Amino acid sequence: MKNIILIGLPGSGKTTLGKELANKLSLNFIDIDSVIENRSEKKIEDIFNSVGEQGFRELETEAVKVTAKEQGMVIACGGGIVLKEINMDLLSEKGIIVYINRSIESILANIDSEFRPLLKDNPSKIYKLNEERSSLYEEYADFIVGRSNDYEETLKELINIFDLSKSEKNFGVIGDPIEHSLSPDIHLPVLNKILKNVSYDRHRVPKDILSKWMEEKELDGFNVTMPNKVEIIPLLDSIDDEAVVLGSVNTVVKKDGHMHGYNTDGLGFAIALKEKGRSFKNKKVTILGVGGAGRSLAIKAAKEGAKKIDIFARRQEPALEIIKRIEKDFGIECKWRNFLINDKLDTDIVINATPLGMTGIKDDFENFGFLDNLDEVLLCDLIYSPTKTNLLKEGEKRGLKTMGGLPMLIYQALYADQYFLGAELSFKKAYKRAYNNLIGKVDIL
């Protein structure tokens, strides 16, 4: 049985929640600070006064070495446990790490700083601690809870995570073709660290047998790729708002006997875009291609408040269909342009949503003149193999910032995993696990 390990700022509720969680689950509870006090026979405040914070951190690591050997425990950690990597490595071996991300305002409203050495004289120092440590909490955590600042809601989230650690789940991905899908390579390294047992398989499902497959196959959830993203919608009991807006589903979760559909493509691209310091809001967006991905991102850009959208496509009819919808639903200027003219582009973000330049595809862009004379433009390619296409290479030659398709591929999968699990993943750790598992399977540069 895995340990449930609680990390977060001082006063975030690690000890209180940990004790209650252990009581409800009939588990033993360990507080790392109490272990330190028992081993040193001194109070935390006295330890700080006698050996300083550095000395305390050394004692903390020794306490972790002892505690990490346990199994089936709820373990509450001090706020600075993340300052030493060895602590988190040891605790991760047999545990699921949960970051209690309670707001600072909520903490300050309830905290008793009298017995907290780092906050005793100045409780508002917690703002500085948050600035120093929040990225570390996200880096080491498997899950994030507590955003609601509601005690009972946070406790429910923790109980759900514990239940997940004991559960067995069967997932998969459907499509046609499906043999070369990287989905298992992305999902399994994330889910394997959380669930007791998990499977994730590829299923070849042409759209003409989709309905029959849905009736016969028993899975806890599955991802959907072409050609079934639209065709699956009438077969589901519900779809979320994002899927409604985008008009397609790429994730299905079975819950209480009902099938619920979601779309994480736009969410995955948006967070990848955010990491580049960009967003669609008030930006001029150029999308190359009007296939499933191009259509979804055109609508996502409109939903996120793009200033205008140009769609370059050889086929005018499907492009005009999307353009009419965008203009009607979002009131945003959207135009079709013949693929590809070499006029100067008036844009902030260029997205290639075609297969041109993909590994195994002979065709590539005939020339890259359309990249000339662009300034401060982010050039994106949804292709992830190769991770750096000729389009991106040519963009870099011209001094453009670029983004390949791998981040979107991973992030949309992580959002799907959140729906599968019903809990918020810490994307920093999950992304690293998925990315590392892809090394050698795609030509990561």
C-alpha positions as CSV (number, residue, x, y, z in Angstrom):
1,M,0.0,0.0,0.0
2,K,1.4,3.4,-1.0
3,N,1.9,6.2,1.5
4,I,-0.1,9.5,1.0
5,I,2.4,12.3,1.5
6,L,1.2,15.8,2.1
7,I,3.3,18.9,1.2
8,G,2.6,22.6,1.1
9,L,3.1,25.9,2.8
10,P,3.1,26.2,6.6
11,G,-0.5,26.5,7.7
12,S,-2.0,24.9,4.6
13,G,-3.5,22.1,6.8
14,K,-1.2,19.2,6.2
15,T,-1.3,18.0,9.8
16,T,-5.0,18.6,10.4
17,L,-6.0,17.0,7.1
18,G,-3.5,14.2,7.5
19,K,-4.8,13.2,10.9
20,E,-8.4,13.3,9.7
21,L,-7.6,11.4,6.5
22,A,-5.7,8.7,8.5
23,N,-8.6,8.3,10.9
24,K,-11.2,7.9,8.1
25,L,-9.0,5.4,6.3
26,S,-7.8,3.5,9.4
27,L,-4.2,4.3,8.6
28,N,-1.3,5.4,10.8
29,F,-0.4,9.1,10.7
30,I,3.2,10.4,10.8
31,D,4.2,14.0,11.1
32,I,7.8,14.6,10.0
33,D,8.3,17.5,12.5
34,S,7.2,15.2,15.3
35,V,9.7,12.6,14.2
36,I,12.4,15.2,14.3
37,E,11.4,16.4,17.8
38,N,11.3,12.8,19.1
39,R,14.7,11.9,17.7
40,S,16.4,15.1,18.9
41,E,14.3,15.5,22.1
42,K,13.9,19.2,21.3
43,K,11.0,21.3,20.0
44,I,11.3,22.6,16.4
45,E,11.7,26.2,17.7
46,D,14.6,25.2,20.0
47,I,16.3,23.3,17.1
48,F,16.1,26.4,14.9
49,N,17.5,28.5,17.8
50,S,20.4,26.1,18.4
51,V,21.5,24.9,15.0
52,G,19.7,27.2,12.6
53,E,17.7,26.3,9.5
54,Q,20.6,24.5,7.9
55,G,21.0,22.2,10.9
56,F,17.3,21.6,11.0
57,R,17.2,20.6,7.3
58,E,19.9,18.0,8.0
59,L,17.8,16.5,10.9
60,E,14.8,16.6,8.6
61,T,16.5,14.5,6.0
62,E,17.5,11.9,8.6
63,A,13.8,11.8,9.7
64,V,12.7,11.3,6.1
65,K,15.1,8.4,5.7
66,V,13.4,6.6,8.5
67,T,9.8,7.6,7.6
68,A,10.1,6.8,3.9
69,K,10.6,3.1,4.7
70,E,7.1,2.8,6.0
71,Q,4.1,1.7,3.9
72,G,0.4,2.5,4.1
73,M,0.9,5.7,6.0
74,V,-0.4,9.3,5.8
75,I,2.7,11.5,6.2
76,A,2.6,15.3,6.8
77,C,5.7,17.1,5.9
78,G,7.1,20.4,7.0
79,G,6.8,23.3,4.5
80,G,10.5,23.3,3.6
81,I,10.7,19.5,2.9
82,V,11.0,20.3,-0.9
83,L,14.2,22.3,-0.4
84,K,16.3,19.1,-0.6
85,E,15.8,16.9,-3.6
86,I,16.9,13.8,-1.6
87,N,13.9,14.2,0.7
88,M,11.4,14.0,-2.2
89,D,13.3,11.2,-4.0
90,L,13.0,9.1,-0.8
91,L,9.4,9.9,-0.1
92,S,8.4,9.2,-3.8
93,E,9.7,5.7,-3.8
94,K,6.7,4.3,-1.8
95,G,4.3,7.2,-1.9
96,I,2.0,9.5,-3.8
97,I,2.8,13.1,-3.1
98,V,0.0,15.6,-2.8
99,Y,0.4,19.4,-2.8
100,I,-2.2,21.2,-0.6
101,N,-2.5,24.4,-2.6
102,R,-4.5,26.5,-0.2
103,S,-4.6,30.2,-0.9
104,I,-2.3,32.4,1.2
105,E,-5.2,34.6,2.2
106,S,-7.0,31.6,3.6
107,I,-3.8,30.5,5.5
108,L,-3.2,33.9,7.0
109,A,-6.8,34.0,8.2
110,N,-6.3,30.9,10.3
111,I,-2.6,30.4,11.0
112,D,-1.2,30.4,14.5
113,S,2.4,31.6,13.8
114,E,3.5,31.4,17.5
115,F,5.1,28.0,17.0
116,R,6.3,28.4,13.5
117,P,10.0,29.6,13.6
118,L,10.0,31.0,10.0
119,L,6.8,33.0,10.5
120,K,6.8,33.8,14.3
121,D,7.8,37.5,14.0
122,N,6.4,38.1,10.6
123,P,3.4,36.0,9.4
124,S,3.3,37.8,6.1
125,K,6.7,36.2,5.3
126,I,4.6,33.4,3.9
127,Y,4.3,35.4,0.7
128,K,8.0,35.1,0.2
129,L,8.0,31.4,1.1
130,N,5.3,30.9,-1.5
131,E,7.3,32.7,-4.1
132,E,10.4,30.5,-3.3
133,R,8.6,27.2,-2.9
134,S,5.4,27.0,-5.1
135,S,7.3,25.8,-8.2
136,L,9.0,23.1,-6.1
137,Y,5.7,21.9,-4.7
138,E,4.4,21.5,-8.2
139,E,7.6,19.9,-9.4
140,Y,7.5,17.1,-6.8
141,A,3.8,16.6,-6.4
142,D,1.7,13.9,-8.1
143,F,-1.5,15.7,-7.3
144,I,-2.8,19.1,-6.3
145,V,-5.7,19.6,-3.9
146,G,-7.2,22.4,-1.8
147,R,-7.8,25.1,-4.4
148,S,-11.3,25.5,-3.1
149,N,-10.0,26.4,0.4
150,D,-12.8,24.2,1.7
151,Y,-11.7,21.7,4.3
152,E,-14.4,19.1,3.6
153,E,-13.8,19.3,-0.2
154,T,-10.1,18.9,0.2
155,L,-10.6,15.9,2.4
156,K,-12.8,14.3,-0.3
157,E,-10.1,15.0,-2.8
158,L,-7.5,13.2,-0.6
159,I,-9.8,10.2,-0.1
160,N,-10.3,9.9,-3.8
161,I,-6.6,9.9,-4.3
162,F,-6.2,7.2,-1.8
163,D,-8.9,5.1,-3.5
164,L,-7.1,5.6,-6.8
165,S,-3.9,4.2,-5.3
166,K,-5.7,0.9,-4.6
167,S,-7.7,0.7,-7.8
168,E,-7.3,-1.2,-11.1
169,K,-8.3,0.5,-14.3
170,N,-8.5,-0.4,-18.0
171,F,-8.0,2.4,-20.6
172,G,-7.2,2.6,-24.3
173,V,-7.2,4.6,-27.5
174,I,-9.4,4.0,-30.5
175,G,-8.9,5.1,-34.1
176,D,-8.1,3.9,-37.6
177,P,-5.2,3.6,-38.2
178,I,-4.0,3.2,-34.6
179,E,-0.9,1.0,-34.8
180,H,1.6,3.8,-34.4
181,S,-0.2,5.8,-31.8
182,L,2.1,7.0,-29.0
183,S,-0.8,7.3,-26.5
184,P,0.2,4.2,-24.4
185,D,3.8,5.6,-24.2
186,I,2.5,8.9,-22.8
187,H,-0.4,7.7,-20.5
188,L,1.1,4.6,-18.9
189,P,4.2,6.2,-17.2
190,V,1.8,8.7,-15.6
191,L,-1.0,6.3,-14.6
192,N,1.4,3.5,-13.5
193,K,2.8,5.7,-10.7
194,I,-0.7,6.3,-9.3
195,L,-2.9,3.2,-9.8
196,K,-2.4,-0.2,-8.3
197,N,-2.8,-1.8,-11.8
198,V,-3.5,-0.2,-15.1
199,S,-3.7,-1.2,-18.8
200,Y,-3.8,1.1,-21.8
201,D,-4.1,-0.5,-25.2
202,R,-4.6,0.5,-28.8
203,H,-7.9,-0.5,-30.5
204,R,-8.4,-0.3,-34.2
205,V,-12.0,1.0,-34.6
206,P,-13.0,2.1,-38.1
207,K,-16.0,4.5,-37.9
208,D,-18.4,2.0,-39.4
209,I,-18.0,-0.4,-36.4
210,L,-17.8,2.4,-33.7
211,S,-21.3,1.9,-32.4
212,K,-20.9,-1.9,-32.1
213,W,-17.5,-1.5,-30.5
214,M,-19.0,0.9,-27.9
215,E,-21.6,-1.7,-27.0
216,E,-19.2,-4.6,-26.6
217,K,-16.0,-3.1,-25.1
218,E,-15.8,-2.5,-21.4
219,L,-13.2,0.2,-20.5
220,D,-13.1,2.7,-17.7
221,G,-12.2,5.3,-20.3
222,F,-10.5,5.8,-23.6
223,N,-9.1,8.4,-25.9
224,V,-10.5,9.0,-29.4
225,T,-8.5,9.8,-32.5
226,M,-9.5,10.0,-36.2
227,P,-11.8,9.2,-37.7
228,N,-14.1,8.9,-34.7
229,K,-13.9,12.3,-32.9
230,V,-17.2,13.6,-34.4
231,E,-18.9,10.3,-35.0
232,I,-18.7,9.3,-31.3
233,I,-20.7,12.3,-30.1
234,P,-24.3,10.9,-30.6
235,L,-23.2,7.7,-28.9
236,L,-22.4,9.4,-25.6
237,D,-24.6,10.3,-22.6
238,S,-23.1,13.8,-22.3
239,I,-20.2,16.0,-23.5
240,D,-18.6,18.9,-21.8
241,D,-18.7,22.5,-22.8
242,E,-15.2,22.4,-24.5
243,A,-16.3,19.5,-26.6
244,V,-19.5,21.2,-27.5
245,V,-17.6,24.3,-28.7
246,L,-15.0,22.4,-30.6
247,G,-17.5,20.0,-32.0
248,S,-15.4,16.9,-31.3
249,V,-14.5,14.5,-28.5
250,N,-11.1,13.0,-27.8
251,T,-11.6,11.6,-24.3
252,V,-14.4,9.4,-23.0
253,V,-14.9,8.4,-19.3
254,K,-17.3,5.8,-18.0
255,K,-18.8,6.8,-14.7
256,D,-21.8,5.3,-13.0
257,G,-22.6,3.4,-16.1
258,H,-22.7,6.5,-18.3
259,M,-20.3,7.6,-21.0
260,H,-19.1,11.2,-20.8
261,G,-17.1,12.9,-23.5
262,Y,-14.5,15.7,-23.3
263,N,-12.1,17.4,-25.7
264,T,-8.6,18.2,-24.4
265,D,-6.9,19.2,-27.7
266,G,-7.4,22.9,-27.3
267,L,-6.5,22.8,-23.6
268,G,-3.3,21.0,-24.4
269,F,-2.3,23.5,-27.1
270,A,-3.3,26.5,-24.8
271,I,-1.0,25.4,-22.0
272,A,1.9,24.7,-24.4
273,L,1.3,28.2,-25.8
274,K,1.3,29.6,-22.2
275,E,4.7,28.0,-21.6
276,K,6.0,30.1,-24.5
277,G,4.6,33.2,-22.9
278,R,1.8,33.5,-25.4
279,S,-1.9,33.2,-25.6
280,F,-4.6,33.6,-28.3
281,K,-6.2,36.6,-26.6
282,N,-6.1,39.7,-28.9
283,K,-3.7,37.9,-31.3
284,K,-3.8,37.6,-35.0
285,V,-3.7,33.8,-35.7
286,T,-2.9,32.0,-39.0
287,I,-3.8,28.3,-39.3
288,L,-2.5,26.2,-42.1
289,G,-4.9,23.3,-42.8
290,V,-8.6,22.7,-42.1
291,G,-8.5,19.1,-40.9
292,G,-9.7,18.0,-37.4
293,A,-6.8,19.7,-35.6
294,G,-6.9,22.9,-37.6
295,R,-10.7,23.2,-37.1
296,S,-10.4,22.6,-33.4
297,L,-7.6,25.2,-32.9
298,A,-9.4,27.8,-35.1
299,I,-12.4,27.5,-32.8
300,K,-10.3,27.4,-29.7
301,A,-8.5,30.6,-30.8
302,A,-11.8,32.3,-31.4
303,K,-13.1,31.2,-28.0
304,E,-10.0,32.5,-26.3
305,G,-10.5,36.0,-27.8
306,A,-8.2,36.0,-30.9
307,K,-8.3,39.4,-32.8
308,K,-8.6,37.7,-36.2
309,I,-8.1,34.3,-37.8
310,D,-6.8,33.4,-41.3
311,I,-7.2,29.9,-42.4
312,F,-5.0,28.7,-45.3
313,A,-6.5,25.6,-46.9
314,R,-6.7,24.0,-50.3
315,R,-10.3,23.0,-49.7
316,Q,-12.5,26.1,-49.5
317,E,-15.8,24.5,-48.5
318,P,-14.8,23.1,-45.0
319,A,-12.8,26.3,-44.3
320,L,-15.9,28.4,-45.0
321,E,-18.0,26.2,-42.8
322,I,-15.7,26.9,-39.8
323,I,-15.4,30.6,-40.8
324,K,-19.2,31.0,-40.7
325,R,-19.4,29.4,-37.3
326,I,-16.6,31.5,-35.9
327,E,-18.1,34.7,-37.2
328,K,-21.6,33.8,-36.0
329,D,-20.7,32.4,-32.5
330,F,-17.7,34.7,-31.6
331,G,-18.0,37.8,-33.9
332,I,-14.4,37.5,-34.9
333,E,-13.0,38.3,-38.3
334,C,-12.1,35.1,-40.0
335,K,-11.0,34.6,-43.6
336,W,-10.1,31.7,-46.0
337,R,-7.0,32.1,-48.1
338,N,-5.7,29.8,-50.8
339,F,-3.0,27.4,-49.6
340,L,-0.2,28.7,-49.8
341,I,0.3,32.1,-51.3
342,N,3.5,34.0,-50.5
343,D,2.1,37.3,-49.6
344,K,3.4,38.8,-46.3
345,L,1.4,37.3,-43.5
346,D,-0.2,39.7,-41.0
347,T,-0.1,37.5,-37.9
348,D,1.2,36.9,-34.4
349,I,0.9,33.1,-34.3
350,V,1.3,30.6,-37.2
351,I,0.1,27.0,-36.6
352,N,0.8,24.2,-39.1
353,A,-2.1,21.7,-38.8
354,T,-1.2,19.8,-41.9
355,P,0.8,16.6,-42.3
356,L,3.4,18.4,-44.5
357,G,6.9,17.6,-43.2
358,M,5.8,14.6,-41.0
359,T,8.0,11.5,-40.7
360,G,6.7,9.0,-43.3
361,I,5.1,11.7,-45.4
362,K,6.8,12.5,-48.7
363,D,5.2,15.9,-49.2
364,D,6.6,19.0,-47.5
365,F,6.1,22.8,-48.1
366,E,7.2,23.7,-51.7
367,N,8.9,26.8,-50.3
368,F,9.0,28.8,-47.1
369,G,8.8,32.2,-48.6
370,F,5.7,32.9,-46.5
371,L,7.9,33.0,-43.5
372,D,9.9,36.0,-44.8
373,N,9.5,39.4,-43.2
374,L,7.8,38.2,-40.1
375,D,8.6,39.8,-36.9
376,E,7.9,38.6,-33.3
377,V,5.9,35.7,-34.6
378,L,5.5,32.4,-32.8
379,L,5.7,29.6,-35.4
380,C,4.0,26.3,-34.3
381,D,3.9,22.9,-35.9
382,L,1.5,20.3,-34.5
383,I,3.8,17.5,-36.0
384,Y,5.8,15.7,-33.3
385,S,7.8,13.4,-35.5
386,P,10.2,14.8,-36.3
387,T,10.2,17.1,-33.3
388,K,11.8,19.8,-35.4
389,T,10.3,19.9,-38.9
390,N,11.8,21.7,-41.9
391,L,9.1,24.4,-41.3
392,L,10.5,25.0,-37.8
393,K,14.1,24.9,-39.0
394,E,13.3,27.5,-41.7
395,G,11.6,29.6,-39.1
396,E,14.6,29.6,-36.8
397,K,16.8,30.6,-39.6
398,R,14.7,33.7,-39.9
399,G,14.9,34.4,-36.2
400,L,11.4,33.3,-35.3
401,K,10.4,31.6,-32.0
402,T,9.1,28.1,-32.6
403,M,7.1,25.4,-30.9
404,G,6.8,21.8,-32.0
405,G,3.9,19.4,-31.5
406,L,5.2,17.3,-28.7
407,P,4.2,19.6,-25.8
408,M,0.6,19.7,-27.1
409,L,0.6,16.0,-27.5
410,I,1.7,15.4,-24.0
411,Y,-0.5,18.1,-22.4
412,Q,-3.7,17.0,-24.1
413,A,-3.0,13.5,-22.7
414,L,-2.4,14.8,-19.2
415,Y,-5.7,16.6,-19.3
416,A,-7.3,13.3,-20.4
417,D,-5.7,11.5,-17.5
418,Q,-7.2,14.1,-15.1
419,Y,-10.6,13.1,-16.5
420,F,-9.8,9.4,-16.2
421,L,-8.7,9.9,-12.5
422,G,-11.1,12.6,-11.4
423,A,-8.3,14.4,-9.7
424,E,-5.9,17.3,-10.6
425,L,-2.5,16.2,-11.6
426,S,0.6,18.3,-11.1
427,F,1.6,18.7,-14.7
428,K,5.3,19.4,-14.0
429,K,6.0,15.9,-12.7
430,A,3.6,14.1,-15.0
431,Y,5.0,15.9,-18.1
432,K,8.5,14.8,-17.1
433,R,7.5,11.2,-16.7
434,A,5.8,11.1,-20.1
435,Y,8.5,13.0,-21.9
436,N,11.3,10.8,-20.5
437,N,9.4,7.7,-21.6
438,L,9.3,9.0,-25.2
439,I,13.0,9.3,-25.5
440,G,14.1,6.8,-28.1
441,K,10.6,6.4,-29.4
442,V,10.5,9.8,-31.2
443,D,13.5,11.8,-32.3
444,I,13.5,14.2,-29.3
445,L,16.1,16.9,-29.8
